[in-house]
Amino acid sequence: MSNENNVFYWLPCSVVFVSTAHEDKKDIMTATAMFVSEKEPLLVISVAKNHLTERLITQSGKFTLVIAGAHQEKLAVQVGSAKGEDTDKFERFSISATTGSGSAALIPEGAAAWMECEVESSKEIQGYQLFMGRVVNQNDSGKPPLVWHKDGFFKLASV
Ligand SMILES: Cc1cc2nc3c(=O)[nH]c(=O)nc-3n(C[C@H](O)[C@H](O)[C@H](O)COP(=O)(O)O)c2cc1C
């Protein structure tokens, strides 16, 4: 199947950061997420196995999904290409960040929104760990989000 025929290639979605913390370790990586239910506030992320993000979620049972702001394209490339195992990304990229309300996971300044999630269930699929998260705390900064479409970054525009 070519990229052009692949719905997952062109399906627009929010760029997100998966921020994690457990004991003395913390990490952040770029990802996309699927929001599966509103009444029951559930979403799913897919995280490559044996990365620090996957380990910290498995150990802590939680993660914070940060919706990237429209001006965070550079940060999305930075934390989406460096491995937390090798480097503290918050120090390396001088990321100014605060915590949310119920987790030590850090939220970079400039984010559009964040959602603290507890892992509801988990399943391994071909080298990736799928985590279904239940949103337990959230906040909307009012900033517009960054969008991922056909391997590129976009902003929202009204029609
Ligand atoms: C736009 C974008 C989306 C990404 N989506 C995912 C994803 O959904 N799952 C994943 O495992 N990695 C994804 N990545 C790659 C990770 O961010 C990258 O492997 C990161 O270095 C992992 O960090 P860690 O090793 O500190 O856990 C994405 C990268 C970019 C730039």
The ligand as a Gaussian input file, in Angstrom:
#p B3LYP/6-31G(d) Opt

LIG

0 1
 C        5.263000      13.627000      14.763000
 C        5.848000      12.419000      15.488000
 C        4.981000      11.422000      15.934000
 C        5.488000      10.299000      16.606000
 N        4.610000       9.349000      17.039000
 C        5.072000       8.286000      17.742000
 C        4.166000       7.313000      18.282000
 O        2.932000       7.436000      18.163000
 N        4.694000       6.261000      18.958000
 C        6.057000       6.096000      19.138000
 O        6.470000       5.105000      19.770000
 N        6.935000       7.014000      18.659000
 C        6.473000       8.086000      17.982000
 N        7.360000       9.031000      17.499000
 C        8.811000       8.821000      17.734000
 C        9.216000       9.078000      19.205000
 O        8.861000      10.390000      19.599000
 C       10.747000       8.879000      19.307000
 O       11.093000       7.545000      19.029000
 C       11.305000       9.291000      20.668000
 O       12.702000       9.470000      20.507000
 C       11.068000       8.275000      21.780000
 O       11.536000       8.822000      22.996000
 P       12.071000       7.942000      24.214000
 O       13.120000       7.003000      23.660000
 O       12.653000       8.946000      25.157000
 O       10.922000       7.181000      24.812000
 C        6.878000      10.159000      16.839000
 C        7.746000      11.186000      16.396000
 C        7.238000      12.302000      15.727000
 C        8.196000      13.380000      15.291000

